[in-house]
Amino acid sequence: MTALSNEDSPVYIRLRATIASGILRGDYRAGDQLPSVRALAAEHGANPLTVAKAYQSFQDDGYVEVRRGVGMFVLPGASERLRMAERDAFMQSQWPRIRDHIDLLGLDLTDLMARA
């Protein structure tokens, strides 16, 4: 799963991308508590079960842990492992499409990088 998503993605994927971006930016560091399921659902106008599904994916991937009755917490090393996973996902699924589009449009990669 990738932190970058689009409007066509399922809601839980978009929520997961939002949380992943927060971890990668440092908004949520190791030991920090993530917003509650209800709070995140209200903030994004989502069903709490959908938020729970997004959180479950982070737990399954070993980025967060649940402390019963307390909440969801970011595990040590989660940011680094998530960054590596996101890089791999980008290089495997997104970069080939971007590169093909650059070629299709006849854009020069050096010129594009100069504009960045």
C-alpha positions as CSV (number, residue, x, y, z in Angstrom):
1,M,0.0,0.0,0.0
2,T,1.2,3.4,-0.8
3,A,0.9,6.7,1.0
4,L,0.0,8.4,-2.3
5,S,-3.5,7.6,-3.3
6,N,-6.1,9.2,-5.6
7,E,-9.8,10.0,-5.3
8,D,-10.6,6.7,-7.0
9,S,-9.1,4.7,-4.2
10,P,-11.3,3.1,-1.5
11,V,-11.9,5.3,1.5
12,Y,-9.8,3.1,3.8
13,I,-6.8,3.4,1.4
14,R,-7.1,7.2,1.4
15,L,-7.3,7.2,5.2
16,R,-4.3,4.9,5.4
17,A,-2.4,7.3,3.1
18,T,-3.3,10.2,5.4
19,I,-2.0,8.3,8.4
20,A,1.1,7.1,6.6
21,S,1.9,10.7,5.5
22,G,1.5,11.8,9.1
23,I,4.0,9.2,10.3
24,L,6.4,9.9,7.4
25,R,6.3,13.7,8.1
26,G,6.9,13.2,11.8
27,D,3.4,14.3,12.9
28,Y,3.2,10.9,14.7
29,R,6.5,9.7,16.1
30,A,7.5,6.4,17.8
31,G,5.4,6.2,21.0
32,D,2.8,8.7,19.9
33,Q,-0.8,7.9,20.1
34,L,-2.8,8.1,16.9
35,P,-6.2,9.8,16.9
36,S,-9.0,7.5,18.1
37,V,-11.1,5.7,15.5
38,R,-14.1,7.9,16.3
39,A,-12.1,11.1,16.2
40,L,-10.5,10.3,12.8
41,A,-13.8,9.1,11.4
42,A,-15.5,12.4,12.5
43,E,-12.6,14.5,11.1
44,H,-12.8,12.8,7.7
45,G,-16.5,12.1,7.5
46,A,-15.8,8.4,7.4
47,N,-17.5,5.3,8.9
48,P,-15.6,4.2,12.1
49,L,-15.4,0.7,10.7
50,T,-13.6,2.1,7.7
51,V,-11.1,3.9,10.0
52,A,-10.7,0.7,12.0
53,K,-9.8,-1.2,8.8
54,A,-7.2,1.4,7.9
55,Y,-5.7,1.2,11.4
56,Q,-5.8,-2.6,11.3
57,S,-3.6,-2.6,8.1
58,F,-1.0,-0.6,10.1
59,Q,-1.2,-3.1,12.9
60,D,-0.9,-6.0,10.5
61,D,2.2,-4.4,9.0
62,G,3.8,-3.9,12.4
63,Y,3.8,-0.1,12.4
64,V,1.5,0.4,15.3
65,E,0.3,-1.4,18.4
66,V,-3.0,-1.4,20.2
67,R,-3.1,-0.9,23.9
68,R,-6.5,-2.1,25.0
69,G,-8.5,0.6,26.6
70,V,-5.9,3.2,25.8
71,G,-5.5,3.5,22.0
72,M,-3.2,2.9,19.0
73,F,0.5,3.8,19.3
74,V,3.3,4.2,16.7
75,L,6.0,1.6,17.2
76,P,9.7,2.3,17.3
77,G,11.2,2.1,13.8
78,A,7.8,2.4,12.1
79,S,8.7,5.6,10.2
80,E,11.9,4.1,8.7
81,R,10.2,0.8,7.8
82,L,7.2,2.6,6.3
83,R,9.4,4.9,4.3
84,M,11.2,1.9,2.8
85,A,7.9,0.1,2.0
86,E,6.5,3.3,0.4
87,R,9.7,3.8,-1.7
88,D,9.5,0.2,-2.9
89,A,5.8,0.6,-3.7
90,F,6.5,3.8,-5.6
91,M,9.3,2.3,-7.6
92,Q,7.3,-0.8,-8.5
93,S,3.9,0.7,-9.3
94,Q,3.9,4.5,-9.7
95,W,7.3,5.3,-11.1
96,P,6.9,3.1,-14.3
97,R,3.7,4.9,-15.1
98,I,5.2,8.3,-14.4
99,R,8.3,7.5,-16.5
100,D,6.1,6.2,-19.4
101,H,4.0,9.4,-19.2
102,I,7.2,11.5,-19.3
103,D,8.3,9.6,-22.4
104,L,4.9,9.9,-24.0
105,L,4.9,13.7,-23.6
106,G,8.5,14.0,-24.8
107,L,9.6,15.7,-21.6
108,D,13.2,16.0,-20.6
109,L,13.9,14.6,-17.1
110,T,16.7,17.1,-16.5
111,D,14.4,20.0,-17.4
112,L,11.7,18.6,-15.1
113,M,14.1,18.3,-12.2
114,A,15.3,21.9,-12.8
115,R,11.7,23.1,-12.3
116,A,11.3,21.2,-9.0
